[in-house]
Each structure stands twice: as C-alpha cells, then as structure tokens.
C-alpha cells in the first residue's frame, strides 16, 4: 500500500490538511491556482530530503509570514512488504536481487518491530526558515529504506522538454532495474576491437583529457551508481537521441510528443518495477491533460491501466480537465476524487473528498457532468428554457455574477441531478437547484386543495431524513426548518384554494402567495428554489403582463382573438395567467393541459381558444412554436430596448432596478445567486 496518509501544516497555500490515500488511484480536481500542484510538490520536497538536504523557502506558508516552521507527515503501511517477505522466504526466485534477501528480510523485520504500530509508521519532517531540517526519526538508514522501498516519481507535464527526452534516461537510472550489482572499474573493458597493447591508446587519451581538465582547475564530480546505470543502458542500446522511426521529435505535434513521453514514462516505471518485488512505487502526474485533445486524454488513461503493475502502483493525478476526471471514474474501481478549493481572500487551500461514483450509473458520466466538479458555483435547472434564460446576454449584462456559474440542465430527472449534485458528493461547490412548483405541490381540482407531491429527493417536505434532522436543530435553525415545515403542512392540510370564474386563478390569491413565500424560504436553506409556477411564470408577471401583450401584438396574426380574451378578463392576475398559459407556462393552480376528469371545465374551454392563438404564433414572424422556440430571448431583447435601457445610457443601477420591478421573482433568484458567490 506504500503511502496511506499525508498531513501538511503551514506549507505553501495550505494551513492544514490531512489526506487519506488508502485507495490506489487518487485524483485532485479543481480550477487553476487553487493548490492542486502544491500538494504534489510538498510530498516531493519531503522525499528530496529523506536522504539529502534540500532547502526551498517557497515551501513556507505565505499567508502567515510570522510562522517560521512547516511540518509534513507521511504515514506508511508495511503490511504488503511484510507479506511479500513471508512469501519470498519460502521461494528461491529472489536469489539474484541486488541486495541479499536475508539481509533485506532482517531489515524489514527490524524496522517493523522497532518503528511500526500494527505495521504502520508515521515519519514527520519539520523545516524551519533558519534552514534547520528535523526528522521525527533520525535513523538515516531507515529513511533511506523508505526512499528505496516506497519511492515516488513526480512528473510535471509543464516541465517536459517535448523535443529532448534525456530525462527518460535519468528515470531508468533512478529505477536501477538490474538484479545484478553494478561494478564499473576505472577502465571499461571490451569496447574496442583492437586490444593490442602497442596500438591501444585508450588510457593515454583519458590521461590527456583529465590533464587538460586539471590544468584549467576543473574537477569531475563522480557519477552516482544511478548515472552509471543510465550510461550503461545508452551504450548497450546504441544511442541516446529519440525519434519517430527516422523522423526527429520536432516533426511531432506537442500533443503527440506529450502523450508518447508520458506513456513511455509510465511504462518504464511499471515494467521495470516488475523486478523490484519488494518496492512499491507512487507515481504523481500533474496536469496530464496538457497538450492533449479529448480523445488522447481518454487513450492515456486507458493505456496506463493496461500495464500489469497498474493495480499495485499508487497514483496521484492533478487535473482541471473534466474529461480526465470522467475517465478516472469510468476506468477505475479503487479510487478517490478530491475537490481542491481556495479561499481567495486568505489564499488558503482546502480539500474535500467527493463521495459517491461507485454505482454503475456513474460509468455513464459525460464531460458535461464532469465539468460540474470543477465549478466555482453551479446552477441546476430543469430544462432548455432555463438554459436559454440564464445564458442571455442582456441578463448577464445586468447581473454579471451569473458568469461565475456553470449551468446544468438535469431535464427534470433526479438521477441526472444526483450525478452532479454537490450535496450528494459532499463537495464545497456552491449551488442552487431551480425547480418548478409542480415538483413540490399539485392541485386537486375536486377537493380545491393543494397536496404535497413529487420525489423526496428534491421535495424536502417529503424527505423523512431531513425531518428527523430538523427536530434536533436549535433556535433560529429550528424555527426556520422544523417549525416552518410544520406550518407549511398545516396550511396545505387545512386550507382550500378555489379556482375563480375565469378558470385561470385562485380566489385566495393572497393566501397562495403567503404559502409560496413560506415554501421558498424553507427550501432555500437546502439550496432549492421552487418558483411560484414555472420559469415562464417568472418571466410573465402581473408587473409586466401589459408589456408581454404589447410585444405579442407586434407580430401576432390573431390579434382580435387575443384582444378579446385579454380584455375580457377583470384582474391583472387573470391576464397574467392567460399569457403564461399562452406561452407554455402554467396557471397559479399548476394546471395540466391534458383532458382529464380532474380538469377544470372553464379552463379547458379557454385553453381551446389559447391553442388557436398558439397556431398563429407558430406562423408569425417570431415563429413561437413551443417552450424552447426562443421566445424568451426575443422578448428580453425587446423589453431591454423599450423599457429597461430605452436611452441606451447603460445606467447599471436604473437597469437593475427596472428589471427587478418588472421581473420580481426572477430578480429574487438572481440576487440570491449573487449573494451565494
């Protein structure tokens, strides 16, 4: 299992985190500059200091200049290496290992007995600004053992030299893959055809070269055993420069070179480690998606998984690619997804493990859903009409903070919402779910009453788990949850709401509005916002119905029929509901348009006339042919020019005030979204 836990205190952008790495595959996701790479760099710094001293003042937490010390702790699990030792003691295939097996077995036994508790050991490094490095365990041989038996390999895709791959030779030398001991004498034997001592000038040439160096005050730093191994491999393979067949790397694209380099890098580690039975590697790759198009990202995840050593190697990936994160979920079973965020005010990194994704349905996740995991904030809506609205340029101009939201349509399907809902994932992403009221209430015509309806997943009034939690809340939370829920249910149970003579409205309009406001106040604490009726009802309001009517008359062909229906109604609320139904919304009593026994007779008669007008809208210049025909964008542009910004002066305060006056419920939603971020 190698490394199973990483704890970081006062390091870079991190005040404190504790990271559980029990699963083999670990993926850090988040937007740019939130601290994903920092976690990898911190672990790499820890490893650089296991056997040498490596100073780096950039490791200190810049948020707190008065804190002079950082601490990094790594917990190791010796269970696997101990089991391998016990297995190997009964077999003979390990006799050719670099290090005598008996000596290795003794060291494993010694360290387990001396340093571990239940086969686990925590090693900590404290680093002070005065340059002191203090280990919790000062046994250098033990730290060297950890570096060899639990090595890490850190690949930063941004640092890859795409045209010169010399670092691959360094990697091979570092792995030291040979079972035999490396023993290179001062004079390498057997590399010349002619070994005649008379004609052989080999030693003389070396002596001349060394003399020139010495004369000029140059001394050669002795090569490490790893560097020697790298040189041996290059000599034996007959070269050191890389190319595609006969073409240099410069002929390849950045994407192709990056993909091939990373694949070779991983393949070398996994294949060469097959002979390192008593070592367990951790591979860290930062932003593997860099330079790669979507298909190559998928190919990379699949290709590394095909290696024999994939399952026994520990992985840490850092990415801001939804495609990469999606493929980690699809291609793996034993994995963790960690969402990395950053408090911009304090520049402090936090990390949250994202729950779920183990069920089969998550294997069908697309880039669209995966993109939500990287959001600063999410707005979840039921359909394309809402998408059209919240991506409208005029709306964004007045409420620019909407640009900070990723907007996702779950098409009214709870399973799609569950894929991305931050609440289900236990993610810290800010979000709001916008719902039609028919997901909360339905109207029973025969009883003149509302009833609680819909799924308990989005309808908190039906969710028993939420109700149990609310019983134990205190003070204001108890008042705004449990007591408010009880009050809402009592009103629904004991109140009647009668459809008026127009068939479009309820006689108890004030009572209905009071109930809706209570429902909205209750649901907002659960990041849910039920609209009074539908999104059409948030656009067509009693404050602007006259403008809707005026706009329709600029292109409609059945003006007389519309005028007769509209003028024949007595109240603003009735006229508003007429236009809501005409433009594919719902009345205040949440009508359906199906011809059922529970249908209001008066409404059904007026609906037949509305359908005639709809046909004329379909053939008009605006071509309004359903909810998603684009009528919202056309109307918003018209009302912007004629009412919100008629002078063209772009007075943001006046435009905002006018918008909120004409669209009070939509304005309420937009202000809520602003406050959320």
N, C-alpha and C positions, 0 to 999 in steps of 0.2 A: 504493500500500500504506500510505502515511502512517506511523503509528507501528508499529514492528515489535518493540520490546523496551522493557520498563520495569524499571529496577533501583532498589530502595529500600533505604536503610540508616539505621537508628536513627530511624525515623519512626513515630509513634503506637504501635501494638502490634507493629510489625514491626522485628525486629532486622536481618534481611537477607532479601530475596527478589529473584530475577531471573525476570521473567515474559516468556515468548515469546509475542508477539501476531501471529505471521505469518498465522494464519488470520483471515478476516474476522469471524466470529462467535465471541465468547468469553463463556463463561458461568461465573460464580463461584457455586458451590453450597456449602451448609453450614448448620449450625444458627445460631440467633440469637447475636449478640455474639461472633463468632469473628474478625471483622476484614474481612469482605467489603466493606462500605461504605468502610472506611478506605482501601483501595487506590484506589477511585474518588476519594475526597476528596483524597488525596495528589496524584494526577495533575491534578486540578482546581486545587489550590494551585499546582502547577508552572506551569500555564497562566495563572493570575491574575498571576503575577509576570513573565511574558515581556515585558510592555510597561509594567507599573506595579509599584509596590512594595506588597506586601500582607503584613502581619505577622499571624501566628497562632501563639501559643505552644502551642496544643493539638496542633500538628503534632509536637511532640517526643516521643520515646520515654519514657514514664513509668516503664518498667521499669528504666531506668538514669538516675537523676537526675544522675549525675556526668558524663554525656555531654552536652556543650554544643552539638553540631553534628549536623545531619542532612544527608543527601545524596539527591537524586533525579536519576536519569539517564534520558533518553529517547533511543532510537535511531530515526532517521528514514530512510526509503528514498526516494531521489529518482528511482528508475528510472521510475516511472509518469509523473511530471510531466515528466521529460525526454523520454519517448516522445511525450507529448501535444504538447510544444513542437515536436518534429521533424515531427509530423504537421501541426500547425497552420501551420507556416511555408510549407507548400505550398498552403494553402487561404485563402479570403478571408472566411469567415463570421464571423471573430472581430474584425472591424474596429470593432465597436461596443462592445467591452468597456470597462469603467470605466477601466481602465488601458491605455495604448497597448501593443499586443502586442510591438512591437520593444523597448520598454523592459523589459517583463516577460521577454522571451526573453534579453535581455542579463543580467538579474539571475539568472535560472536558471543560465545558463552560468557566470556569475561565481561563484555560491555552490557549484556542483558542483566547479568547478576549485579553488576556494580552500579549501573546508572538508570535502569528502567524500572517502572512500576507497571505490572501487568503488560509487559512488553512495549510500553510506551515511554518516551523520554522527551522532555522539553529543553531545548537549547535556546538561550537568550543572548542577544548582543546589545550592549549599551554603548552608545557613541556620543562623546561629548565634544562641544565646539572647540575645546582646548586641544583636541586631537587624540584623546585617550580612547582606546577601544577595550572594553571589559566584557569578557565572556562569563556566562554563568558556570561554565565548565572549562577549567584551564588546562584540561588534558588535550594537548595538541594532537596526539596520535588518535584520539577518539574523534576529534573534529575532522582529521584527515580521512578517517574511516568513513564518516558521514559523507564527505565530499566525493569519495570514490564509489561508495555503495548506493548512495541516493543522489546522483548528480542531476543538475539541471542544465538545460540547453535553452538559451534565450535568443530568439530570432526577432529582430525588429524589421519589419518589411520595408520601412522607410530608409533603413541603413544598408539595404542590399545594393551592392555595386552590380547593376544589371548587365554590365559589359565585361566585367572581370570577376571571376568566381574563385579567386585564390582562397577565400575563407572556407571553401569546402575542403581544401587540403588541411587547413588548420583543424577543422572539425574531425577529420579522420584521425589525425594525430592525437587529438584530445581524447577520442574514444579509446585509443590504444587497443585495437581489436585482436592482436595476435595472442595466441595462447603461450607461445614461446617467449622466453626473456629476450629483450633486445640487447645485443652486445656488439657495439661498433668500436673497433680499435682505432688507433690514430691513423693507420693506413688501411684503406679499404682494399681488400684482395679480390682478384679475379675479374677486374673490369676492363683489362687491356688484353688484346690478342697476343701481343709480343711481350713476354715476361723475361726476355734476355737481359741479364744484369748489365751487359755492356751498352745496349741501346736504350735501356729503360731510364728515362729522365724524370720519372714521376715525382720522386722525393725532392729532386733538385728544383723542379718548378714550384712545388709547395713551399720550399725553403725560401726561394726568391720572392714569392708573393708575400710571405709572412715578414721578410726583412723589410720590404717596402712599407708595409703597414707600420712596423715598429719604428722605422726611421722617421715616419711622419706622426709619431705619437698616438697611433691608433691601436687599440686593443680589441680583440674579438671577444664578444660575450659568448660563453659556452652555450651550445644548444641544449635545450631540455630533451628528455627522452621522447616527449611528445613531438617536438620539432623534428627529431631524428626519424621518428616513425613516418611522419609526413613526407620527408625527403626520400626515405626508402621506397614508399609507395609510388611516388612520382617517378623515381628511377626505374622501378620494376615495370611500371605501366608504359614507360617510354615517352612521357611528356607531361606538361602541366597546364597547357592552354586548352580552353574548351571551345568547341564549335558544333554547329549542327551539320553533321556529315562533313562536307567540305566548305561550309559557309560559316563565317565568323559570327559571334553573338550579336554584333552590331547590325546584322541583317534581320534579326528577330525584333518583334514589337516589344514594348515594355511589358505588356500583358503576358505574352508568351514566355519571355525571359523570367519574369517574376514567378509565374506558375511553375515552370520547369525547375527553377532554382529551389523553390520551397518544397516541391515534391521530392527532388533528389536529396535535399537536406534531411527531410523526414525519413525517407527510405534508407539513407545511410545509417541514421541512428538506430532505427528499428531492426534492420537486418544485421548490422554489426553487433548489436547488443544481444543477439541470439546466443553468442558465445560467452556472454557475460552473465552467467546464470545467477550469480549472487549480487547483481546490481539491478536497481530499479530506477529508471530514469523518469524525470519530469520534463516535458517539452512545453515551453511557453512561446507562443507566436502572437505578436502584436500587429493588429490590423492586417490579417492575411488577405483580405479582400482588395487591398490596394493594387491598382493597375488592372484588376481582373474584371471582365464583364460577367454578367449574371450566370451564364452557363458555365464558365470556368470556375466560379465560386462553388457551384454545385459539384463539378468534377473534382475539385480539390478535396472537398470533404469526403466524397466517396472514395477517392483514390487512396487517401491515407488510411481509411478504415479497412481497406483490403489487405493491409500488411498483417503478417502473422502476429507481430508484437503489439498491435494496436490496443487490444483489450487489457494487456498487462502493463501498459505505459500510462503514466498520469499526464493529463493535458490541461493547460490553461490557455484559453484564447481570449483576446480582447478585440471587440469589433463594434463598429457602428453601422454595420450592414444588416438590414433585415433579412436579406437572402441568406447570409451566412448563419445567422441565428436560427432561421427557419430550418436549414439543413442539419444543424446540430440536433434540433428537436426531432426531425424526421428520421435521421440515420442512427440515433443512439437510444439506449435504454437507461444506462447508468450515467446520468449527467445532472449537473446543476446549472441553472441560469441565474446569474446575479445582476441585478439592476444597479448601476452606479449613477449617483446623482451628486450635484454640487450646489451648496448654498452660495450663490453668487455674492451675497453681502459679506459673508465671512470667509469665502473661498475654502469651504470645508467639505471634504468628500464623505459621503455616506454610502453604505452598501446594503442592499436588501435582497434576500434570496426570494426569487419568484416561485410561487407554488404552482403545482399542477403539471399539466402537459404529459402525464403518464398514460392517460387513456388513449385508446386507439384513434378517437376522433381528432386528436391533435396532430396526428400524422398527415392530416389533410390540410394543414395550415398553409396559407399562401403568403406571398410577400406583403399583400395588403394588410393582413392581420399582424404579421411580424413587425411591420412598420410602427404599429401602435406601442410596441415595447420600448421604442426609442424616443417617445414623445415627451415634450415638456408638459403638455396637457392634452387631454382628449375630450372631444365632444361626440357622444354616441347618439345617432339619430335613427329614426325608423325607416326612412326611405329616401328616394332620389329628390323628392320635393324639398326636403330639408337640406340636402347637399347643395342644391341649386341656390337656396336662400342664403346659407351661411358662407358661401363662396362668392356671393355677389359683390362686385367691385364697389358699388355705392355703399353697401352696408359696411364693408371693410374700411372705406374712407371715413365713415362716421365713427366706427368702433374698431380702430386698427388692432386692438389687442386680440381680436379674433384670429389674426395671423399666427398667433402663438399656439393655436390649437390644431391638432390633427383631427379631421372629422371623418368618422367611420359610420357607414350605414349597415346596421345589423338586420335590415329588412324585416323588422318585427319578429325575428326568430331568436328565441332565447339562447339556443345552442351557439349561434354565431356571436352573440354578446358575451357568452361565457368564455369564448376563446380569448377575448381581449380585455375583459373587464378587470381593471386594476384591483378592485376589491377581492375578486376571486384569486388573483395572483399574489395578493398581499404586497403589491407594489406601491411605491410612494408617488406614482404619477397622479397628478391632479386631474379630475374628470367630472363630467356631468352626463347623465343619461336623460335625454329628452323624450317624453312619452306622450302619446295621445291619451286622452282621458278614458277612452274605452278599454284601456289596459287596467284601469282601476275600478271604474263603475260601468254598469249597464242599466238601462231604464226598462222597467217592466210596465208596459202600457196598461194592462188590465188592472194593475194594483196602484197605478200612479205613484210609483216609488222607484228610487234608485236601489241597486243592490251592489255589493262588493263582488267584483268579477276578476277574471284574468288569472295569470300564473303567480304563485307565491314568490317566484324568482324576482320579478320586478314590482310586484304589489306587496309592499311592506305591511299593509293592513291584513294580509292573509298569511304572513310568514310567522309561524309559531316560534321559531328560534329567536327572531327579533323581539317578539312579545315577551319571552322569558328573560331576555337580557334587560329589557326596559324596566322590569319590575325591581331591579337592583340598582337603578340609577339614582342619583341624588339631586336634590334641589332643582335648579333650572333644567337640567337634562331630564329629570323625571317629569317635570311639568310639561316640557316640550315634546316628550315622547309618549310615555305610558298614559299620562292623563289626557293628552291631546288625542291619542289614538282612541281612547275610551269615549271621549266626547264626540269624535267623528262618527264612531259606530253607533252611538246613541241617536244622533241626528238622522243617520241613514235608516235606522230601525224605526224610529218614531215619527218621522216627517213624511208628508205626502207632497208631491210635486205634480201639479195638474197641467196638462197641455192646454194652451189657450185656444181661443176660437180661430186663430189663424193656422193652427196646426204646426207652427214653427217655433213657438217659445213656450216657456213655462210661466204660469201666473205668479209663482213665488220667486220672482227674479232676484230680489234682494237676498232671500234665504239661500238661493242657489249660489250666488256669488260668495256669501259668507262661508258656505260649505267648501267651495272650491279653494278659497284662500286658506282655510284651515288645512285642507289636504296638501296644498303646495307647501305650506310652512312645515308640515310634518315630514313630507317626503324629502325636502331639501337637506335634512340632516343625514340622509342616506345617499346623497349625491344623485337624487332622482328629481326630475321636474315634470310633473304631469301638466300639460297645457289644459286650458279650460275645455277645449273640444279637440281640435286637431291643429296642425300648423297653418291650415287655411284660416282657421278661426283667430289665429294670432296676427294674421295679415289683414283680414276683413273685420273691422271693429265698428262699434257704434260711433266712435270718434271719426272714422274716415269713410263710412259707407257711402256718403254722398259723393266722395271722390271716386270710389270704385264705380258708382253708377255713371258718373260723368265720363270716366275713362272708357267704359264699355260702349257708351254712345258715340265714341269717336270712330268705331269700326263695325259695330253690330248691325245686322240687316233686319232683325226682328225688333226694331225699336218700339213699335206700338205695343206689342205683347209685353215686353219688359216694362214699359212705362205703366201699362195697366196693372200689372202685378205689383210693381214697386209703389206706385201712387195709391193703390187700394189698401195698403197696409197703414196702420194707425201710429205705430211707435217706431222709434229708432231701432229698438231691439228686434222687432219683427222684420224690418227692412234689412238689417244686418244679417239675420239668419237666412233670409231669402237669397241674398247674394253669396253667402257661404255655401249653401247647397248648390247654387248655380255653378260655382267654381269648384265643385267636387269636395267640399268640406262637409261638416255635419252640423246639425242644429244643436241648441243648448241641451236638448234631451238625448243627444247622441243617437240620432236616428240611423237606421239602415235603409237601403234603397230596395231591399228585397220585398216582394209581395207576400207577406206572411200574415198569419192570423193575428199576430201581435202588433201589426202595423196600424198607425193612426189613420183613419179613413180620410180625414180632412187633409192631412199631409200628403197622402197618396194622390189625391186629386190635384193638388198644387204641383206635386212632383211631375205629373204627366205634362203639365204646361212648361215646367222648367226644362224638361228633356227636349221640347220643341225648340226652345231658345238655344240650348246647347248645340243642336244641329246647325243653327245659323252661325254660332261661334266657330264651329269647325270649318265652315266655308268662308269665313270672314278673312280679312287681310292679316289678322293676328294668328289665324289657324290654331285656335284653342281647342285641343282635342284630348282632354284628359288632365289629370293632376300634374303630369310631368311634361306638359306641352310647352313649358317655358313662359307661361303667362305671368308668373311671379316676377321674373326678370324684366319683362316688358312693362309691367305695372310700376315696379320700383323705379325704373328709369323715368317713366312719365311723371310720377309723383315727386321725384327728386328735382326734376327740371321745373315743374309747375308750382310746387309747394315748399319743398324743403330748402332748395337753393335757387329761388327764382331769379335773384340778381346776379348770380354767378360769382359772388364775392368770397365764397367758401369760408364763411364765418363759422368755425367749428362749433362754438357754443350755441349759436342760434340753430344751426343744422341739427345738432344733437337734441336740443330742446324740442324742436318741431317734430323730429322723428319720434321721440318718446311720447309726445302728445297724441300723435296720430296712431302709433302702434304701442300702446301701454304695456301689453303683456310681453310682446317681443322685446321691448325696451328693458323690461324687468329681467328677462332671461340674459340679455346681453350685458347688463350691469352686473348680474350675478357672475357671469363668466369673467368679466374684468376683475372683480374682487377676488376670484378664485386664484388668479395668477399674479 
